[in-house]
Amino acid sequence: MKLFRTLIVLVIALSLAACGDSKFRRYNGPEITEIQVHKADRKLYLISKDRVLKSYDIALGFAPVGHKQFEGDGKTPEGTYFITHKNPNSRYHLSLGISYPNEADIAFAREQGKEPGGEIVVHGGPTGPISQRDWTWGCVAVSDREMEVIYSMIEPGTPIHLMP
């Protein structure tokens, strides 16, 4: 009887371990050398050298046209930045930090007597329904499942080109 209980506990433990924390995936493919975000097309591309490996539909800031200039403007930045960090405990499932604002962004906003904003990331979707296509405060959003794949493929330091 003791052996039977031990086997049951072992089977349950192995089953739970197999489920694991499902939001973390493994990626063993080619290095992602850049990310491109095409705002007008609402597309994000993961690129290895000159080859697109994956593409995703995206949501942007609630006022997506134009470059982010000020905190609260609802715009998604435009320009070349880089991924600063990976956040496994993001409010939006998982996220990848973007190096906005850079020195030029900060200088421009301060010349106007405003703050540039910050905490711009690529992240998963909200847990509840959304009422419009572009709903973030300036971030780039994909579904949670898509974010799991992206998160597994990207390393800090990867350039991200945010285009109009």
Backbone torsions as a table, in degrees:
resi	resn	phi	psi	omega
1	MET	NA	-41.1	179.4
2	LYS	-63.6	-39.7	177.5
3	LEU	-63.6	-40.8	179.0
4	PHE	-61.5	-46.3	178.2
5	ARG	-62.3	-40.8	178.8
6	THR	-62.4	-42.3	178.4
7	LEU	-64.4	-41.1	178.7
8	ILE	-62.2	-46.2	179.3
9	VAL	-61.2	-42.1	179.4
10	LEU	-63.4	-43.2	178.6
11	VAL	-63.0	-43.3	179.3
12	ILE	-64.5	-44.1	-179.8
13	ALA	-62.2	-42.9	178.7
14	LEU	-66.4	-37.5	177.6
15	SER	-63.1	-44.6	178.7
16	LEU	-65.8	-39.1	179.1
17	ALA	-65.5	-35.4	178.9
18	ALA	-65.2	-35.1	177.3
19	CYS	-68.7	-43.4	177.8
20	GLY	50.5	-162.0	175.8
21	ASP	-92.1	94.5	-167.8
22	SER	-62.7	-11.6	-179.7
23	LYS	-79.2	-9.8	178.8
24	PHE	-103.2	118.7	-178.6
25	ARG	-114.5	163.0	176.6
26	ARG	-102.9	145.5	175.6
27	TYR	-132.3	126.1	-178.9
28	ASN	-123.6	20.8	-177.6
29	GLY	-91.0	-165.1	179.8
30	PRO	-62.3	151.0	178.3
31	GLU	-63.5	136.5	173.4
32	ILE	-81.2	117.8	-176.0
33	THR	-94.9	-17.2	175.3
34	GLU	-164.8	158.2	173.0
35	ILE	-117.1	135.8	172.9
36	GLN	-119.0	133.2	174.3
37	VAL	-116.7	119.3	177.1
38	HIS	-104.6	97.7	-172.1
39	LYS	-60.2	-47.2	-176.3
40	ALA	-61.0	-35.0	180.0
41	ASP	-88.4	-7.3	-175.9
42	ARG	54.3	50.7	-178.8
43	LYS	-130.8	143.2	172.5
44	LEU	-120.0	131.7	-179.8
45	TYR	-119.9	133.9	173.1
46	LEU	-101.4	122.1	-170.9
47	ILE	-121.1	136.2	172.1
48	SER	-115.1	112.1	-173.8
49	LYS	58.0	-108.6	-179.1
50	ASP	-114.5	16.6	-175.4
51	ARG	-114.9	127.6	175.1
52	VAL	-75.9	120.5	178.9
53	LEU	-93.3	-35.2	-178.7
54	LYS	-146.6	151.8	171.9
55	SER	-138.0	148.5	-175.7
56	TYR	-139.1	144.6	168.9
57	ASP	-76.1	143.9	-175.1
58	ILE	-132.1	162.1	166.8
59	ALA	-113.1	151.4	-177.2
60	LEU	-122.5	-167.8	174.5
61	GLY	-62.2	157.1	-174.2
62	PHE	-67.7	-11.3	174.0
63	ALA	-130.8	73.3	-163.7
64	PRO	-73.9	-19.0	-175.0
65	VAL	-77.0	128.6	179.5
66	GLY	95.4	167.7	-177.8
67	HIS	-82.8	139.2	175.2
68	LYS	-59.8	130.0	179.8
69	GLN	-123.3	-33.4	-173.0
70	PHE	-137.6	152.7	175.2
71	GLU	-56.9	131.4	176.1
72	GLY	84.4	2.8	-177.6
73	ASP	-78.7	-8.2	176.8
74	GLY	72.9	10.9	-179.4
75	LYS	-96.0	151.0	173.2
76	THR	-95.3	133.7	-177.2
77	PRO	-56.9	160.8	171.3
78	GLU	-128.0	144.3	-179.2
79	GLY	127.3	-174.0	179.7
80	THR	-102.2	125.9	178.2
81	TYR	-131.1	-166.3	174.6
82	PHE	-144.9	161.6	178.3
83	ILE	-77.9	123.5	-176.3
84	THR	-91.0	-35.7	-175.4
85	HIS	-164.5	166.6	175.1
86	LYS	-111.3	133.0	179.6
87	ASN	-116.9	104.6	-179.7
88	PRO	-76.3	-11.3	-177.0
89	ASN	-115.4	31.4	-179.2
90	SER	-63.3	150.0	173.3
91	ARG	-62.6	-21.9	-179.3
92	TYR	-112.0	59.3	173.8
93	HIS	71.9	-76.2	176.1
94	LEU	-141.2	155.8	175.8
95	SER	-151.1	158.7	176.2
96	LEU	-122.1	120.3	-178.9
97	GLY	-70.9	141.5	176.5
98	ILE	-110.7	142.0	-172.6
99	SER	-74.3	17.9	172.1
100	TYR	-74.9	137.0	0.9
101	PRO	-88.3	147.7	172.9
102	ASN	-92.8	-176.6	-176.7
103	GLU	-60.4	-40.0	179.6
104	ALA	-65.8	-39.8	178.3
105	ASP	-62.5	-43.2	-179.6
106	ILE	-65.0	-46.2	-178.6
107	ALA	-61.8	-44.4	-178.9
108	PHE	-62.0	-48.5	-178.7
109	ALA	-60.7	-44.5	-178.1
110	ARG	-66.2	-34.6	175.1
111	GLU	-60.6	-29.4	179.6
112	GLN	-90.0	1.2	-179.6
113	GLY	75.3	25.3	-178.1
114	LYS	-129.2	173.1	175.1
115	GLU	-99.2	147.1	-177.7
116	PRO	-78.6	-14.0	-172.9
117	GLY	82.1	-177.7	-178.6
118	GLY	179.6	-163.1	-178.0
119	GLU	54.8	42.9	176.1
120	ILE	-86.8	128.6	-175.4
121	VAL	-141.4	164.5	163.9
122	VAL	-95.0	126.4	-176.1
123	HIS	-145.0	170.8	176.2
124	GLY	-75.2	178.4	-176.0
125	GLY	-83.4	171.2	177.2
126	PRO	-72.8	161.1	178.9
127	THR	-78.9	-22.0	179.4
128	GLY	-105.8	-178.8	-179.5
129	PRO	-70.1	154.9	174.7
130	ILE	-115.7	149.5	-174.6
131	SER	-98.9	-5.5	179.0
132	GLN	-149.4	161.8	-177.0
133	ARG	-64.9	-50.5	-179.8
134	ASP	-101.6	111.4	-168.1
135	TRP	-129.4	-7.2	-175.6
136	THR	-80.3	177.0	176.8
137	TRP	-91.3	10.3	179.7
138	GLY	138.3	-1.5	-179.1
139	CYS	-82.9	176.2	174.4
140	VAL	-111.0	122.0	-175.7
141	ALA	-118.7	142.3	173.7
142	VAL	-131.7	176.9	177.2
143	SER	-68.9	161.6	178.6
144	ASP	-59.0	-45.4	-179.2
145	ARG	-63.0	-40.5	177.2
146	GLU	-65.5	-38.8	179.8
147	MET	-63.7	-34.4	177.7
148	GLU	-60.4	-42.3	179.3
149	VAL	-68.7	-48.6	-179.6
150	ILE	-58.1	-47.0	-178.9
151	TYR	-56.8	-39.8	-178.7
152	SER	-70.7	-24.6	-173.2
153	MET	-93.3	-20.8	-170.8
154	ILE	-103.7	140.8	174.8
155	GLU	-116.7	149.3	173.6
156	PRO	-53.5	143.3	-177.2
157	GLY	99.8	-15.3	179.8
158	THR	-66.1	128.8	176.9
159	PRO	-67.9	143.8	174.0
160	ILE	-127.5	122.2	-178.6
161	HIS	-104.3	113.1	-180.0
162	LEU	-100.9	110.6	-174.1
163	MET	-109.8	151.0	179.2
164	PRO	-55.3	NA	NA
